[in-house]
Amino acid sequence: MRGIGIELGLARGTARRFAHAESPDELLVNNRTGYRRSILDEYKHYLHQRWNEGHTNATRLFEEIQTRGFRGSEKIVRAYLHSFRTTAHIPKPPPKPPAVRRVTCWIMTNPVNLDSDDQTRLGAILSVSPELASLVGHVREFAVIMGERRGRELERWMAAVDSDDHPALHSFVRGLRRDQDAVTAGFTLQWSSGTVEGHVNRIKMLKRQMFGRAKPDILRKRIMLSD
């Protein structure tokens, strides 16, 4: 566990928690589970550079980063450098994987609107995870049905989701089926409640502006007279 933690940049307890998790969903309950930013993080690149140049005296390196603003103790620096004593050269750390929130954003964005770098990184992730690739396929197909008003294809999409092993989407489909006629109409007809919701939000904004300042008769006049 200690070796895994060093390689991945995780505390040993966090590595153990990940190793003992029963499913990926357990790790996604809290984004960046077990992560705590170290006071040394912003100085690690400098320490690596100096170490690779042959400067391995922990006290000296501590003094150097002190001049750069480090406010921690020498003990922290010594503990961090201790794992490198068996090697003469610190390898360049691999690039950090994208955050879950960032990958979710890529998935929820129209592929046409993704820049080439993001498309490449998302493609690399999907290439090693057939389950996620399948999920993304369902999500994007649903976006097309909703955006292009293909309500007639909703039942086929829900049947395809039910045949795959995606518990989160199964829950979503159950919610759609509870009011399927209304959802199908919303995905088919050109009319929507968007205009009504806009007026409701405008009224709420006026109400907040006048809270404690005027009575309902004045609020009514503002609503009727405002553009």
N, C-alpha and C positions, 0 to 999 in steps of 0.2 A: 504493500500500500504506500509506503514511503517513496519507493522508486517511481510508482505511478504518479504520485502527487508532485514530485519534482519535475517529471517530464511534462505534465499537463499544467503546472503552475497552480496547483490546488493544495490546500491544507490536507494533512493525512486524514483527518476526520471527514472532510468533504469527499475525498476519494473513496473512503469506506462507505459513506452514505450512497454514493453513486453505484458502487459495486454491489451493494446489497439491495438496491431498488428492485422491486418485482416487475415494474414496467416503465416505459418512458414517460407515461402520463404522471407517474409519481414524482418525477423530477421536474415536471413543468408546472406543478402547483404553485411554486414561487419561482419566478424568473431569476436566474443566477443564484440558485440555491447554494447556501454556504459560502458565498463570495463576500469577502471583506477587503476593501482596498487597503494596501499596505502603505505606511508612511514612506517606505523605501521605493515604491514603484517608479516614481519619476526619475530616480537616480540610477536605476538598474542598468540602463543602456550605457551610462558613463562608466559604471563599475566594470561592465563587460569589456568595454573598449580598453580601459586601463589594464585590466587583467590580461587581455590578449596581447598587450604591448609589453608584458613581462613584469608589471608592477603588482606584486601579490602580497604586499605588506598591508594587513587589514587596518592597522592603526593609521598608516599613512593615507590609505584610501578614505578612511573615515574623516580625517582632517580635511582632505580635498573636497569631499561632498559637503562638509560643514560650511566651507567658504561659499558653496553654491546654494546654501539655504536649508540644508538638512537639519532637522531639529530633534532627531531621534538619538538614541544612545549608541555607543560603540559596540555594545553587545549585539544589537540588531544586525549591524554590518558584519560582525564576525560570524554570527549564526548563518547568515545568508551565504557568505563566501566559503564556509566550511565544506559545503557539498561540492565545491569546485577544486578542492585540494588534490584530488586524485587525477585531475586532468590539467594539461598545460594550456589548453585552449578551450574557451567557452563557445560552443556552437551557437550560431545565429538562431534565435528562437523562431519557430514556425509562425506564420501569420495567424492572428487570432481568428477563430471561426466567427461568422456573423452572429449577432444576437438573435434570439428567437423572435423578438419583436420586428427586427429588420427583415427576416425571412418571411414572416407573416405579411408584412407590407408588400414584399415582392409578389407573393402569391395572390394577394387581393388587388393588385394593380393590373390593368389591362396590359398584356404583353407588348402591345404596340407602343405603349407609353414608357416602357422600361428602357433605360439606356443599355448599351451593349455590354458594359462591365457587369451590371446587375443581372442581365440575362445569362451571361456566362457563369457567374457564381451560383445562380439558382439552378442552372442546368447541371452543374457539377454536383450539387446536393441531390437533385432528383435522380441522377444517374446511379447513385449508390443506395437509393432507398425506393424500391418499387412501390412500397405502401404509400409513401408520401407522394410519389408521382401519380398514383391512382387517385389519391385525395385531391391533388391539384387539378387533375382532369375533371373531376366532378364539380369542383368549385368554379372553374372557368366556364364549364358548360352551363351551369346555373346562371352565371352572370350574363351569358349570351341570351338565354331564354328570357331573363328579366329585362335586359336592355333592348332587345329587339322584339319584344312582345310576342313571344312564341308560347303562349299559354297552353296551346294544344299539345306541346311536348313535355309538359310538366309531369304527367303521370308516367311516361316512359323514363324520365330522369329519376323519379322517386323509386321506380322498380329497379333501375340499375344500381342505385345507392343501396337499396335493401339487400341486393345480392352480393355486395362487397362487405368486407370486415372493417367498417368505419363506425364505431359506436357513437361518436359525437354527431356524425351526419344522420345516423338512424334516429337520434333524439330530435334533430331538426326536422326530419321528414314527418315524424309523428305529430309535431306541432303544425306542419302544413296541412296534414290530412284532417286535423280537427276543424279547419275552416277552408277546405280545399276549393269550394265553389268561389268563395270570395277571392282567394289567392289567384285562381285561374282567371277570373274576370280582371283582376288588377294587372295580370301579365298579358292580357289580350286587348282590352279596351283602351282607347286613347284618353279617357277621362281618369282623373285621380283626385284625391283629397288634398293635394299639395297646396292649392290656393286657399282652401279653408284653414289648413294648418298654419299658413303664413299669416292670415288675419288673426288667428288665435295667439300666435307669438307676438304680433304687434300689440294686441290688447293687453297681454301680460306685461309687455315692456312699459306701456303707458301707465298701467296700474302700479308698477314698481316706482315709476317716477313720481307719482302723486301720493304714494303711501304716507299717511299722516299729514298731508298738506291740504286736501280738499275732499269734499263729499261726493257720493256717487253721481249726483246731478252734473257736477263739473266733469267728472270722468266720462259720462255719457256724451257730453258736448264735444270733448276732445276726440273721442272715438268717431263721432259722426262727421266732424269737421276736418280731421286730419287726413292727409293724402295717404 
